[in-house]
Amino acid sequence: MRSRLAGLAIGFCGLATLSAAAREGSGAPAASIAAPAAKGPCRATVSENETYTVCVVDLRRERVRLFWLGADGTPYASLSGLARQQGPALSFAMNAGMYDKDQAPVGLYIEEGRELKRVSTANGPGNFHLKPNGIFYVKGDRAGVLDTARYLKAKPKPDFATQSGPMLVIDGKIHPKISEDGPSQKVRNGVGVRDDGRTAIFAISERPVSFGAFARLFKDDLGCRNALFLDGSVSSLYAPGLGRSDLSRPLGPLVGAVPR
């Protein structure tokens, strides 16, 4: 089962340390103390009395990459399957975007510079089509999050890219169609990038939260000017440094970090 961790927001995007409130209980602020030591890039943080696990990757030290198909040409489909094949080099992983019934990416998917799925600009139902949607991409030791229209204009030619939607934060502002706290409450995961492009920040909620709360996590607590929603309900995390490997229904594309 997904571990229920409590901790402190520790300025993952360069912000000052924040006091944390216990996720369950009276809601009184906890003392501002250092978070307990943990191996790997993932730590617990609290935002608006909700607990998240945030994984911060320095792209100068680790390589953020995407995974979809294994050596046999079939989807990895699970974090545990990916971990078995990648071994101890894999410091963390999570699901990396929406997918169809065959675990194929819904929108743009690039792996090792090869475009395996084309970008989608179609209209339709569901979170993916809540425009603007966006693309997380990695090129060398830099990463970025751009809304799809800007990505197509920029033509970054990345090593890895995955398209999902909606954007959570666009140039420091929350997506205009995301309400402050809508009725949809789900376990969610997403990604933001520090402005220098050298640091990618991944987050997953520990219990169901609204789109608004999740967007504010990236904008206000993590200080990310651009952030992208990856998925909800199926959101899962592999973090061996925390002793965590979530079980989930079959997954599509995955993202993780390995040494350079």
C-alpha positions as a Python dict, from the first residue, in 0.01 Angstrom:
ca = {
    (1, 'M'): (0, 0, 0),
    (2, 'R'): (105, 357, -57),
    (3, 'S'): (294, 482, 247),
    (4, 'R'): (136, 771, 439),
    (5, 'L'): (422, 1001, 517),
    (6, 'A'): (430, 1337, 691),
    (7, 'G'): (709, 1590, 658),
    (8, 'L'): (809, 1945, 587),
    (9, 'A'): (812, 2148, 269),
    (10, 'I'): (1180, 2205, 217),
    (11, 'G'): (1195, 2458, -64),
    (12, 'F'): (1243, 2214, -350),
    (13, 'C'): (1235, 2497, -605),
    (14, 'G'): (1453, 2733, -404),
    (15, 'L'): (1191, 2859, -157),
    (16, 'A'): (1236, 2899, 217),
    (17, 'T'): (1150, 2608, 447),
    (18, 'L'): (784, 2602, 544),
    (19, 'S'): (625, 2484, 867),
    (20, 'A'): (420, 2168, 817),
    (21, 'A'): (87, 2075, 964),
    (22, 'A'): (9, 1719, 1055),
    (23, 'R'): (-193, 1557, 776),
    (24, 'E'): (-432, 1404, 1026),
    (25, 'G'): (-515, 1547, 1366),
    (26, 'S'): (-566, 1894, 1504),
    (27, 'G'): (-401, 2076, 1212),
    (28, 'A'): (-173, 2271, 1448),
    (29, 'P'): (158, 2369, 1283),
    (30, 'A'): (446, 2134, 1348),
    (31, 'A'): (782, 2266, 1460),
    (32, 'S'): (1006, 2380, 1175),
    (33, 'I'): (1274, 2112, 1199),
    (34, 'A'): (1482, 1930, 945),
    (35, 'A'): (1313, 1640, 768),
    (36, 'P'): (1450, 1296, 854),
    (37, 'A'): (1724, 1167, 630),
    (38, 'A'): (1614, 954, 336),
    (39, 'K'): (1803, 798, 49),
    (40, 'G'): (1731, 902, -306),
    (41, 'P'): (1556, 1208, -449),
    (42, 'C'): (1215, 1176, -278),
    (43, 'R'): (1093, 1343, 40),
    (44, 'A'): (758, 1409, 207),
    (45, 'T'): (615, 1760, 212),
    (46, 'V'): (292, 1917, 336),
    (47, 'S'): (85, 2177, 153),
    (48, 'E'): (-248, 2308, 285),
    (49, 'N'): (-254, 2019, 536),
    (50, 'E'): (-222, 1758, 261),
    (51, 'T'): (81, 1533, 234),
    (52, 'Y'): (271, 1485, -90),
    (53, 'T'): (585, 1301, -189),
    (54, 'V'): (813, 1523, -397),
    (55, 'C'): (1109, 1387, -594),
    (56, 'V'): (1374, 1640, -699),
    (57, 'V'): (1623, 1541, -967),
    (58, 'D'): (1938, 1737, -1055),
    (59, 'L'): (1984, 1665, -1425),
    (60, 'R'): (2355, 1737, -1401),
    (61, 'R'): (2391, 1431, -1177),
    (62, 'E'): (2112, 1204, -1289),
    (63, 'R'): (1947, 1134, -1619),
    (64, 'V'): (1570, 1173, -1631),
    (65, 'R'): (1430, 946, -1897),
    (66, 'L'): (1105, 790, -2015),
    (67, 'F'): (1018, 423, -2044),
    (68, 'W'): (735, 260, -2234),
    (69, 'L'): (831, -61, -2417),
    (70, 'G'): (1067, -322, -2281),
    (71, 'A'): (1320, -524, -2481),
    (72, 'D'): (1042, -762, -2589),
    (73, 'G'): (841, -475, -2740),
    (74, 'T'): (563, -488, -2480),
    (75, 'P'): (488, -212, -2227),
    (76, 'Y'): (662, -227, -1892),
    (77, 'A'): (309, -175, -1754),
    (78, 'S'): (418, -155, -1389),
    (79, 'L'): (674, 25, -1175),
    (80, 'S'): (787, -305, -1023),
    (81, 'G'): (848, -446, -1370),
    (82, 'L'): (1054, -141, -1463),
    (83, 'A'): (1250, -164, -1137),
    (84, 'R'): (1332, -531, -1197),
    (85, 'Q'): (1474, -455, -1540),
    (86, 'Q'): (1659, -136, -1445),
    (87, 'G'): (1796, -264, -1115),
    (88, 'P'): (1935, -50, -830),
    (89, 'A'): (2037, 230, -1067),
    (90, 'L'): (1674, 345, -1082),
    (91, 'S'): (1644, 602, -801),
    (92, 'F'): (1273, 675, -852),
    (93, 'A'): (994, 632, -1108),
    (94, 'M'): (629, 722, -1158),
    (95, 'N'): (366, 707, -1430),
    (96, 'A'): (432, 967, -1699),
    (97, 'G'): (113, 1053, -1882),
    (98, 'M'): (-218, 928, -2011),
    (99, 'Y'): (-255, 616, -2221),
    (100, 'D'): (-509, 405, -2409),
    (101, 'K'): (-638, 53, -2339),
    (102, 'D'): (-318, -96, -2486),
    (103, 'Q'): (-97, 114, -2254),
    (104, 'A'): (11, 331, -2550),
    (105, 'P'): (66, 707, -2492),
    (106, 'V'): (-229, 925, -2591),
    (107, 'G'): (-19, 1216, -2719),
    (108, 'L'): (341, 1295, -2807),
    (109, 'Y'): (593, 1041, -2686),
    (110, 'I'): (965, 1060, -2762),
    (111, 'E'): (1223, 816, -2627),
    (112, 'E'): (1597, 838, -2698),
    (113, 'G'): (1523, 1097, -2966),
    (114, 'R'): (1274, 873, -3149),
    (115, 'E'): (917, 994, -3189),
    (116, 'L'): (703, 689, -3113),
    (117, 'K'): (373, 879, -3091),
    (118, 'R'): (284, 1206, -3263),
    (119, 'V'): (171, 1519, -3083),
    (120, 'S'): (-204, 1557, -3042),
    (121, 'T'): (-378, 1891, -3094),
    (122, 'A'): (-726, 1738, -3115),
    (123, 'N'): (-1020, 1849, -2906),
    (124, 'G'): (-1208, 1601, -2696),
    (125, 'P'): (-1331, 1505, -2349),
    (126, 'G'): (-1133, 1443, -2035),
    (127, 'N'): (-834, 1599, -1864),
    (128, 'F'): (-594, 1548, -2155),
    (129, 'H'): (-804, 1777, -2375),
    (130, 'L'): (-853, 2052, -2116),
    (131, 'K'): (-658, 2309, -2321),
    (132, 'P'): (-395, 2415, -2290),
    (133, 'N'): (-240, 2079, -2231),
    (134, 'G'): (136, 2047, -2237),
    (135, 'I'): (459, 1856, -2279),
    (136, 'F'): (737, 1764, -2039),
    (137, 'Y'): (1065, 1716, -2222),
    (138, 'V'): (1431, 1645, -2152),
    (139, 'K'): (1725, 1743, -2372),
    (140, 'G'): (2070, 1656, -2240),
    (141, 'D'): (2101, 1791, -1886),
    (142, 'R'): (1807, 2028, -1916),
    (143, 'A'): (1431, 1980, -1893),
    (144, 'G'): (1126, 2190, -1963),
    (145, 'V'): (748, 2208, -1941),
    (146, 'L'): (566, 2397, -2217),
    (147, 'D'): (206, 2417, -2326),
    (148, 'T'): (162, 2225, -2650),
    (149, 'A'): (136, 2531, -2879),
    (150, 'R'): (458, 2680, -2742),
    (151, 'Y'): (635, 2347, -2768),
    (152, 'L'): (543, 2318, -3135),
    (153, 'K'): (677, 2669, -3199),
    (154, 'A'): (996, 2610, -3001),
    (155, 'K'): (1081, 2278, -3173),
    (156, 'P'): (1328, 2173, -2901),
    (157, 'K'): (1412, 1830, -3054),
    (158, 'P'): (1434, 1657, -2715),
    (159, 'D'): (1577, 1322, -2613),
    (160, 'F'): (1257, 1242, -2423),
    (161, 'A'): (909, 1394, -2421),
    (162, 'T'): (561, 1307, -2298),
    (163, 'Q'): (237, 1495, -2357),
    (164, 'S'): (-42, 1516, -2100),
    (165, 'G'): (-298, 1760, -1974),
    (166, 'P'): (-399, 1991, -1845),
    (167, 'M'): (-114, 2224, -1770),
    (168, 'L'): (-127, 2305, -1399),
    (169, 'V'): (81, 2623, -1398),
    (170, 'I'): (158, 2841, -1701),
    (171, 'D'): (415, 3119, -1667),
    (172, 'G'): (349, 3146, -1294),
    (173, 'K'): (-31, 3141, -1320),
    (174, 'I'): (-267, 2853, -1252),
    (175, 'H'): (-444, 2714, -1560),
    (176, 'P'): (-747, 2942, -1620),
    (177, 'K'): (-993, 2651, -1628),
    (178, 'I'): (-884, 2503, -1295),
    (179, 'S'): (-1115, 2614, -1016),
    (180, 'E'): (-982, 2697, -671),
    (181, 'D'): (-1117, 2371, -529),
    (182, 'G'): (-1341, 2176, -761),
    (183, 'P'): (-1542, 1865, -672),
    (184, 'S'): (-1301, 1620, -839),
    (185, 'Q'): (-1080, 1465, -570),
    (186, 'K'): (-821, 1211, -682),
    (187, 'V'): (-470, 1095, -605),
    (188, 'R'): (-269, 1295, -859),
    (189, 'N'): (86, 1321, -992),
    (190, 'G'): (264, 1583, -1201),
    (191, 'V'): (592, 1748, -1290),
    (192, 'G'): (742, 2096, -1280),
    (193, 'V'): (1083, 2232, -1376),
    (194, 'R'): (1297, 2492, -1204),
    (195, 'D'): (1358, 2800, -1418),
    (196, 'D'): (1723, 2711, -1487),
    (197, 'G'): (1606, 2387, -1649),
    (198, 'R'): (1856, 2183, -1451),
    (199, 'T'): (1612, 2050, -1192),
    (200, 'A'): (1296, 1848, -1250),
    (201, 'I'): (1043, 1825, -967),
    (202, 'F'): (791, 1539, -956),
    (203, 'A'): (506, 1519, -705),
    (204, 'I'): (235, 1273, -606),
    (205, 'S'): (-41, 1327, -351),
    (206, 'E'): (-80, 1081, -65),
    (207, 'R'): (-458, 1091, -81),
    (208, 'P'): (-721, 1244, -313),
    (209, 'V'): (-686, 1621, -370),
    (210, 'S'): (-847, 1875, -602),
    (211, 'F'): (-686, 2008, -919),
    (212, 'G'): (-667, 2349, -753),
    (213, 'A'): (-478, 2222, -448),
    (214, 'F'): (-239, 2026, -668),
    (215, 'A'): (-170, 2326, -893),
    (216, 'R'): (-104, 2547, -589),
    (217, 'L'): (149, 2294, -461),
    (218, 'F'): (362, 2356, -770),
    (219, 'K'): (299, 2730, -795),
    (220, 'D'): (315, 2840, -431),
    (221, 'D'): (503, 2574, -236),
    (222, 'L'): (743, 2443, -499),
    (223, 'G'): (781, 2773, -685),
    (224, 'C'): (752, 2620, -1033),
    (225, 'R'): (643, 2867, -1301),
    (226, 'N'): (537, 2584, -1532),
    (227, 'A'): (396, 2249, -1427),
    (228, 'L'): (206, 1968, -1599),
    (229, 'F'): (-54, 1723, -1471),
    (230, 'L'): (48, 1366, -1554),
    (231, 'D'): (-250, 1163, -1435),
    (232, 'G'): (-493, 1084, -1154),
    (233, 'S'): (-638, 775, -984),
    (234, 'V'): (-366, 550, -1133),
    (235, 'S'): (-88, 775, -997),
    (236, 'S'): (190, 557, -858),
    (237, 'L'): (543, 595, -723),
    (238, 'Y'): (855, 381, -698),
    (239, 'A'): (1095, 527, -442),
    (240, 'P'): (1336, 265, -302),
    (241, 'G'): (1492, 522, -69),
    (242, 'L'): (1154, 540, 104),
    (243, 'G'): (1091, 167, 81),
    (244, 'R'): (801, 232, -153),
    (245, 'S'): (678, 53, -463),
    (246, 'D'): (311, 123, -539),
    (247, 'L'): (81, -132, -695),
    (248, 'S'): (-151, -11, -970),
    (249, 'R'): (-353, -120, -1267),
    (250, 'P'): (-143, -161, -1586),
    (251, 'L'): (31, 166, -1671),
    (252, 'G'): (146, 331, -1993),
    (253, 'P'): (457, 553, -2017),
    (254, 'L'): (678, 582, -1711),
    (255, 'V'): (941, 837, -1606),
    (256, 'G'): (1242, 773, -1385),
    (257, 'A'): (1595, 876, -1298),
    (258, 'V'): (1919, 682, -1348),
    (259, 'P'): (2283, 786, -1295),
    (260, 'R'): (2468, 972, -1570),
}
